[in-house]
Protein backbone atom coordinates (compact mmCIF):
# COMPACT_ATOMS: atom_id res chain seq x y z
CA UNK A 1 0.00 0.00 0.00
CA UNK A 2 1.30 3.43 -0.89
CA UNK A 3 1.88 5.82 2.01
CA UNK A 4 0.45 9.31 2.55
CA UNK A 5 2.53 11.67 4.62
CA UNK A 6 0.51 14.26 6.45
CA UNK A 7 3.25 16.77 7.12
CA UNK A 8 1.28 19.13 4.88
CA UNK A 9 -1.59 19.28 7.34
CA UNK A 10 0.64 20.41 10.20
CA UNK A 11 1.13 23.87 8.69
CA UNK A 12 -2.53 24.91 9.01
CA UNK A 13 -2.15 27.60 11.69
CA UNK A 14 -4.58 30.26 12.85
CA UNK A 15 -3.09 33.26 11.03
CA UNK A 16 -6.17 35.35 10.32
CA UNK A 17 -6.37 38.97 11.34
CA UNK A 18 -9.52 38.18 13.33
CA UNK A 19 -8.73 34.64 14.44
CA UNK A 20 -8.31 33.62 18.04
CA UNK A 21 -4.73 34.51 18.86
CA UNK A 22 -3.66 31.18 20.29
CA UNK A 23 -5.04 28.39 18.31
CA UNK A 24 -5.32 24.67 18.70
CA UNK A 25 -5.23 24.24 14.96
CA UNK A 26 -2.62 22.04 13.35
CA UNK A 27 -1.72 18.68 14.75
CA UNK A 28 1.57 17.18 15.92
CA UNK A 29 0.14 13.75 15.06
CA UNK A 30 1.14 14.39 11.45
CA UNK A 31 4.84 14.43 12.40
CA UNK A 32 4.99 10.65 12.61
CA UNK A 33 6.77 7.96 10.60
CA UNK A 34 4.36 5.06 10.10
CA UNK A 35 5.83 3.26 7.08
CA UNK A 36 9.01 1.20 6.79
CA UNK A 37 11.34 4.21 6.65
CA UNK A 38 14.30 5.18 8.79
CA UNK A 39 14.06 8.88 7.95
CA UNK A 40 11.93 11.32 5.94
CA UNK A 41 12.33 14.83 4.55
CA UNK A 42 9.22 16.77 3.56
CA UNK A 43 9.24 20.11 1.75
CA UNK A 44 5.88 21.81 1.21
CA UNK A 45 4.25 25.09 0.32
CA UNK A 46 0.76 26.20 1.33
CA UNK A 47 -1.63 28.95 0.28
CA UNK A 48 -4.35 29.83 2.77
CA UNK A 49 -7.17 32.33 2.21
CA UNK A 50 -9.18 33.56 5.19
CA UNK A 51 -12.70 34.42 4.05
CA UNK A 52 -14.42 35.35 7.29
CA UNK A 53 -14.72 34.91 11.03
CA UNK A 54 -17.22 33.52 13.51
CA UNK A 55 -18.03 35.60 16.58
CA UNK A 56 -18.57 34.52 20.18
CA UNK A 57 -22.11 33.38 19.34
CA UNK A 58 -21.02 31.32 16.32
CA UNK A 59 -22.37 33.80 13.76
CA UNK A 60 -20.34 33.89 10.54
CA UNK A 61 -19.09 37.31 9.45
CA UNK A 62 -17.90 36.93 5.87
CA UNK A 63 -15.43 39.27 4.18
CA UNK A 64 -16.41 41.18 1.07
CA UNK A 65 -14.35 41.42 -2.11
CA UNK A 66 -12.55 44.54 -0.86
CA UNK A 67 -10.93 42.66 2.04
CA UNK A 68 -8.22 40.03 1.69
CA UNK A 69 -6.17 37.88 4.06
CA UNK A 70 -3.81 35.43 2.37
CA UNK A 71 -0.95 33.45 3.84
CA UNK A 72 1.87 31.73 1.92
CA UNK A 73 3.83 29.20 3.99
CA UNK A 74 6.92 27.22 2.98
CA UNK A 75 7.84 24.40 5.35
CA UNK A 76 10.53 21.81 5.88
CA UNK A 77 10.27 18.83 8.23
CA UNK A 78 12.74 16.08 9.11
CA UNK A 79 11.80 12.84 10.87
CA UNK A 80 14.12 10.00 11.92
CA UNK A 81 13.83 6.65 13.70
CA UNK A 82 16.15 5.89 16.63
CA UNK A 83 15.73 2.20 17.31
CA UNK A 84 12.60 0.16 16.70
CA UNK A 85 10.19 2.28 18.78
CA UNK A 86 11.56 5.80 19.24
CA UNK A 87 11.58 8.59 16.66
CA UNK A 88 12.14 12.36 16.61
CA UNK A 89 11.19 15.23 14.35
CA UNK A 90 11.94 18.89 13.73
CA UNK A 91 10.07 21.37 11.53
CA UNK A 92 10.39 25.02 10.53
CA UNK A 93 8.32 27.27 8.30
CA UNK A 94 8.67 30.64 6.60
CA UNK A 95 5.50 32.67 6.10
CA UNK A 96 4.43 35.66 4.04
CA UNK A 97 1.11 37.27 4.87
CA UNK A 98 -0.76 39.74 2.65
CA UNK A 99 -3.70 41.73 4.01
CA UNK A 100 -6.05 44.30 2.53
CA UNK A 101 -8.54 46.02 4.83
CA UNK A 102 -10.06 49.45 5.33
CA UNK A 103 -8.53 50.59 2.05
CA UNK A 104 -5.02 49.72 3.22
CA UNK A 105 -2.56 47.08 1.99
CA UNK A 106 0.09 45.43 4.15
CA UNK A 107 2.62 42.63 3.65
CA UNK A 108 4.98 41.00 6.12
CA UNK A 109 7.23 37.93 5.94
CA UNK A 110 9.48 35.99 8.27
CA UNK A 111 9.95 32.77 10.21
CA UNK A 112 6.79 31.23 11.66
CA UNK A 113 7.08 28.35 14.16
CA UNK A 114 9.88 25.96 15.05
CA UNK A 115 8.66 22.56 16.20
CA UNK A 116 10.76 19.94 18.00
CA UNK A 117 9.14 16.63 18.87
CA UNK A 118 9.42 12.91 19.46
CA UNK A 119 7.24 9.76 19.48
CA UNK A 120 7.39 6.43 21.27
CA UNK A 121 5.51 3.39 19.94
CA UNK A 122 3.85 2.27 23.16
CA UNK A 123 1.81 -0.53 21.58
CA UNK A 124 3.15 -2.49 18.64
CA UNK A 125 1.44 -5.02 16.42
CA UNK A 126 4.40 -7.18 15.46
CA UNK A 127 2.27 -10.31 15.79
CA UNK A 128 -0.69 -9.18 13.73
CA UNK A 129 -4.03 -8.92 15.51
CA UNK A 130 -7.25 -8.15 13.64
CA UNK A 131 -8.38 -5.59 16.24
CA UNK A 132 -5.22 -4.32 17.92
CA UNK A 133 -3.88 -0.97 16.61
CA UNK A 134 -0.41 0.49 16.84
CA UNK A 135 -0.33 3.22 19.49
CA UNK A 136 2.12 6.12 19.55
CA UNK A 137 2.62 8.66 22.35
CA UNK A 138 4.54 11.85 21.65
CA UNK A 139 5.51 15.34 22.70
CA UNK A 140 6.16 18.43 20.60
CA UNK A 141 7.33 21.87 21.71
CA UNK A 142 6.43 24.86 19.54
CA UNK A 143 8.73 27.91 19.57
CA UNK A 144 7.17 30.98 17.86
CA UNK A 145 9.05 33.56 15.79
CA UNK A 146 5.97 35.52 14.75
CA UNK A 147 3.70 37.75 16.83
CA UNK A 148 0.13 37.14 18.01
CA UNK A 149 -3.10 39.14 18.19
CA UNK A 150 -2.10 40.73 21.49
CA UNK A 151 1.41 41.98 20.73
CA UNK A 152 1.26 42.52 16.95
CA UNK A 153 3.17 45.59 15.83
CA UNK A 154 1.53 45.85 12.39
CA UNK A 155 -1.69 47.78 11.77
CA UNK A 156 -3.25 44.88 9.83
CA UNK A 157 -1.42 42.30 11.95
CA UNK A 158 0.47 40.67 9.11
CA UNK A 159 3.29 39.83 11.55
CA UNK A 160 1.10 37.04 13.01
CA UNK A 161 2.87 34.06 11.43
CA UNK A 162 1.78 30.94 13.25
CA UNK A 163 0.62 30.30 16.80
CA UNK A 164 2.52 33.31 18.20
CA UNK A 165 2.85 31.49 21.53
CA UNK A 166 5.04 28.83 23.12
CA UNK A 167 3.04 25.61 23.18
CA UNK A 168 3.47 21.98 24.25
CA UNK A 169 1.56 19.25 22.38
CA UNK A 170 1.06 15.73 23.75
CA UNK A 171 -0.29 13.66 20.82
CA UNK A 172 -1.72 10.14 21.13
CA UNK A 173 -2.01 8.38 17.77
CA UNK A 174 -3.67 5.04 16.98
CA UNK A 175 -3.09 3.43 13.56
CA UNK A 176 -4.99 0.44 12.23
CA UNK A 177 -4.84 -0.53 8.54
CA UNK A 178 -6.31 2.40 6.56
CA UNK A 179 -7.43 4.31 9.66
CA UNK A 180 -5.57 6.79 11.84
CA UNK A 181 -6.99 8.50 14.94
CA UNK A 182 -5.31 11.13 17.09
CA UNK A 183 -6.05 13.06 20.27
CA UNK A 184 -3.72 15.95 21.11
CA UNK A 185 -3.98 17.95 24.36
CA UNK A 186 -2.02 21.21 24.10
CA UNK A 187 -0.72 23.40 26.92
CA UNK A 188 0.11 27.10 26.53
CA UNK A 189 2.05 28.46 29.54
CA UNK A 190 1.59 31.99 30.84
CA UNK A 191 3.35 34.40 28.48
CA UNK A 192 3.10 37.83 26.84
CA UNK A 193 0.35 39.13 29.19
CA UNK A 194 -1.78 36.04 28.50
CA UNK A 195 -2.73 33.61 31.25
CA UNK A 196 -1.92 29.93 30.84
CA UNK A 197 -4.55 27.94 29.00
CA UNK A 198 -5.05 24.73 27.07
CA UNK A 199 -6.23 23.59 23.65
CA UNK A 200 -7.37 20.27 22.26
CA UNK A 201 -7.31 18.68 18.81
CA UNK A 202 -8.94 15.43 17.73
CA UNK A 203 -8.71 13.98 14.21
CA UNK A 204 -9.61 10.88 12.24
CA UNK A 205 -8.17 9.92 8.86
CA UNK A 206 -9.15 7.23 6.36
CA UNK A 207 -6.85 6.42 3.43
CA UNK A 208 -8.09 4.66 0.30
CA UNK A 209 -5.51 3.11 -2.03
CA UNK A 210 -6.40 3.03 -5.70
CA UNK A 211 -3.23 1.04 -6.45
CA UNK A 212 0.35 0.71 -5.20
CA UNK A 213 1.13 4.31 -6.17
CA UNK A 214 -1.97 6.46 -5.72
CA UNK A 215 -3.82 7.09 -2.45
CA UNK A 216 -6.56 9.44 -1.29
CA UNK A 217 -6.82 10.45 2.35
CA UNK A 218 -9.76 12.19 4.07
CA UNK A 219 -9.36 13.82 7.49
CA UNK A 220 -11.96 15.30 9.83
CA UNK A 221 -10.49 17.41 12.63
CA UNK A 222 -11.95 19.26 15.62
CA UNK A 223 -10.02 22.08 17.29
CA UNK A 224 -10.82 23.68 20.65
CA UNK A 225 -9.19 26.50 22.62
CA UNK A 226 -10.23 27.00 26.23
CA UNK A 227 -11.10 30.26 27.97
CA UNK A 228 -8.12 32.54 28.55
CA UNK A 229 -7.33 35.86 30.19
CA UNK A 230 -5.43 38.72 28.61
CA UNK A 231 -4.52 41.39 31.18
CA UNK A 232 -7.95 42.13 32.75
CA UNK A 233 -10.06 40.69 29.92
CA UNK A 234 -11.57 37.21 29.83
CA UNK A 235 -11.71 35.77 26.30
CA UNK A 236 -14.32 33.13 25.51
CA UNK A 237 -13.39 29.67 24.20
CA UNK A 238 -13.05 29.09 20.46
CA UNK A 239 -13.60 26.02 18.32
CA UNK A 240 -13.83 24.95 14.70
CA UNK A 241 -13.95 21.87 12.45
CA UNK A 242 -12.05 21.34 9.23
CA UNK A 243 -12.03 18.73 6.49
CA UNK A 244 -8.91 17.82 4.52
CA UNK A 245 -8.60 15.80 1.31
CA UNK A 246 -5.08 14.56 0.54
CA UNK A 247 -4.27 12.73 -2.71
CA UNK A 248 -0.76 11.31 -2.93
CA UNK A 249 1.33 9.79 -5.70
CA UNK A 250 4.30 7.57 -4.81
CA UNK A 251 6.26 7.47 -8.04
CA UNK A 252 9.10 5.39 -6.58
CA UNK A 253 9.64 3.59 -3.23
CA UNK A 254 11.39 6.57 -1.65
CA UNK A 255 9.66 9.63 -3.14
CA UNK A 256 6.05 10.83 -3.03
CA UNK A 257 4.17 13.89 -4.24
CA UNK A 258 1.46 15.16 -1.90
CA UNK A 259 -1.48 17.49 -2.53
CA UNK A 260 -3.80 18.72 0.21
CA UNK A 261 -6.99 20.80 0.36
CA UNK A 262 -8.46 21.94 3.69
CA UNK A 263 -11.72 23.79 4.43
CA UNK A 264 -13.18 25.03 7.74
CA UNK A 265 -16.49 26.21 6.24
CA UNK A 266 -18.12 22.88 5.34
CA UNK A 267 -19.06 21.08 8.55
CA UNK A 268 -19.44 21.55 12.28
CA UNK A 269 -19.98 24.42 14.69
CA UNK A 270 -17.42 27.22 14.67
CA UNK A 271 -17.07 29.92 17.31
CA UNK A 272 -14.54 32.73 17.71
CA UNK A 273 -12.44 31.30 14.89
CA UNK A 274 -11.35 32.08 11.35
CA UNK A 275 -13.12 30.63 8.33
CA UNK A 276 -10.56 29.58 5.74
CA UNK A 277 -9.68 27.44 2.77
CA UNK A 278 -6.16 26.27 1.92
CA UNK A 279 -4.28 24.19 -0.60
CA UNK A 280 -0.79 22.72 -0.17
CA UNK A 281 1.71 20.90 -2.34
CA UNK A 282 4.66 18.94 -1.00
CA UNK A 283 7.34 16.37 -1.74
CA UNK A 284 8.58 13.67 0.65
CA UNK A 285 11.92 11.89 0.32
CA UNK A 286 12.53 8.88 2.54
CA UNK A 287 15.20 6.27 3.30
CA UNK A 288 13.96 2.70 3.59
CA UNK A 289 14.77 0.47 6.54
N, C-alpha and C positions, 0 to 999 in steps of 0.2 A: 504494500500500500504506500502510495506517495505521502509525503509529510507536508503539512502546512505549518509554517512558523509564524506565530502571532506577535512577533516583535513590532509589527506595524501598529497594532492596536494600542500598544503602550504609550504612544505619543499623543493620545487624545486628551489634552489637558483643558482645563477651564480657562480660556484666555480671552473671553469676551469682555468688553468694556463694562457691561452690566452684570456679568456673572458673579456668583458668590466667590469671594476672594480666595478662600481655601477650598479646594474641591476634592471630592473623593474620586473624581473621574480618573480613568486610566487604571490599569491593573498590573501589579507585579507578577501575577500568575503567568503572564505571557513570556516572562524572562526565564523560560524553563526548557532544557533539553529533554525531549521525550524519546526521540529516535535513537538509532545506533550510531551516534556521533560522539567523538571525543571533544570537539570544539566547533563553534559556529561564529561566523561574522555576519551581521546583517546591516546593510546600508539602505536607508529609506528616505523618501521625501513625501510630505503630506501638505495638502491644501485644505484648509478649513474655512468655511464661511458661516459666520454667525448671523442669523436672520431674525432674531427676536429674543425675548426674555419673558419668563413667567414671574409674576409678582408673588407676594407672600400668600395670597389666596389661590394661587394656581392659575390665574388668568393670564393668557398669552398676549403679550404686547409685541406685535410684529413691526419690524422696520419697514420704512417705505424705500422707494428707489433712490432717494437722495442720501440715504445713510448706508455706510458700508463698514464692515469689520471682517477683514480677511487675515489669516495667519498662514505663513509658509514655514514649515519645519523640516529641517534636514537632520537625520539621526544616525548614529552609529552605535551598535551594541555588540559586545563580545561575551560569549559564554563558553565555559570550559569545565569538563569533568575532572575531578580529583578522586580517583578510586571508583569503586562500583556504585557508591550511593551518594557521594557528596559532589556538589557542583557550585560554581560561583559565576557571577555576571557583573558587568559594568556597562553603563550606557551614558551617552551625552548627546544633547541636541543643540542646534543653532536655529534661532527663530527670527523671522522678520514679520512684523505686524503692520498692516496698513489700515488706517481708520479715516472715515469721512463722516463728520457730524456737524450740525449747526453751521453749515457752510464752510467748515474748516477741514483741511487735509493734514494728516500727520503720519509719519513713518518712523519706525524705530527697529533696530536689529541688534542681536547679541546672543550670548549663551543663554540657554533656558535652564534645564535641570540636569544635575549629575546624579545618577543612581548607582549605588553599590549594593549588591545583594548576594545571597547564597540560598541553596536548597539542600535538604536532606531527604532521601527516599526512605520514609519511615516504614512503609509497607510495600514489599515487593510482590511480584507474582511470577517468580522464577518457575515454580511448578504450577502450571496454568490451572486456574479455577474459573468456572463459568460465571461466577458472581463476584469474585473478589477483585477490586480495583487496585491499581497502584496508587499510593498516597504519598504526596510530597508536602513537607513543611518548610517554610522559608522565612527569610527576613530581608528587607530592603530599606536602605536609608536614602532619602532624597535630600540633596543639597541644592538650594535654589541660587541662581545667578540673576534672575529677573526680579522685578518688584511685584507688589500685590495691590489690591484695590485700596488699601489703607495708607500705603507709603509711596504710591506712584508719584513721580515727579513730572510727568507729561500731562498736558491738558486733556488729551483724549485717551490717556492711559495706555499708550502703545508700548510702554516699557514693562507691561505685565506679560512675561514670557514663560508661562508654566505655572506651577503651584504657587510660587512666591513665598513659600514657607518651608522650613525644615519639617520632615515628615518621616515616620517609621511605619512601614507596611509589614504585616505578618500574614502572608498568604498560605492557605491550605488548598491543595489541588488534588483532585481525584481523577484518574484517567482509566477508562475502561473501553477498549475497542475504539469505536468511532466517537465516543462521548468524552467530554472533559468538563468538570465542574470545579468552580473555585469560590472560596469565601475569603475575603481579605479585610480584617480589621486594620484601621489606620489610626495612628496616634500623632497629634500635632502638639508639641510642647508649647508652653507659654513663650511668646516672642513678639517683638515689634508691636507692642501695645495691645496684643491680642491674647486673651486668656487661652489656656490649654483646652483642647477639644478633641473629638474623635470623629472619624468617618468610617464608612463601611461600603464595600463593594462585593456584589455577588454576581456570578456569571455562569452561563451554561453554553457549551459549544457542541455542535454536531457536525461531523465532517463526512461528506459523501464522496467516494472515489469513483470517478467515471472509468478510469483505467490506472495503469501503473504510473502514469505521469501527471494526470490532471485531477485535481480535487476541488471541491467547493465546500467551504465552511460557513456556518451560520451561527452567530453569537447573539444572545440576549443578555443584557447587563443592566443591573440596578445599582445606582449610586446614591449614597445618603451622607449628608454632613450634619452633625448634631448642632444644637444651639451653642452659640459662642458669644463672648463679650469683648467689645472693643472700647477701651477706655471706660466710659460710663454707659455705653449703649449695649443693649442686649439684642443680638441678631438672631432671627428665627431660623430653624433648620431648613435645609434645602435638599431636594431630591430630584432625580430624573432617571429615565430609562433610555437606553439606546440599543439599536439593532445594527449589527455589522455583517456584511456579506464579504467573504474572502476567497476568491478563486486563486488557485496556485498551479503553476506548471513546473514540474521537475524535469528539466531537459537533460540532466545526467545525474548520476548517483550523489554528486556532491554540490550541485548548484540548482537553485530554484528561484523562479520569478514569482513575486507575490503582488496581488492587487487587492485593495480593501476599500469598501465603501461603508460609511457609518452615518446614522441618522438618529437624532434625538426627538424628532417631531412625529414619529409614526405611532408609537404605542406607549401606554402607561401614563401615570400622573406625574406631572412636573411641577415643582414649586421653587421659587427663588433660584432659578437656574437659567443658563443660556439655552436657546434653541439653535441647533447647528446641523450642518451637513459637512462631511469631509470625505476626501478620496486620497488614498496613499498608494505609492508604488515602491517596491523594494526588491532587493536581491540578497539572497542568503548563500554564503559559501560555507561548506562544512568539511571536516576531516572525519572519515569513517573510523570506527573502532578496529 
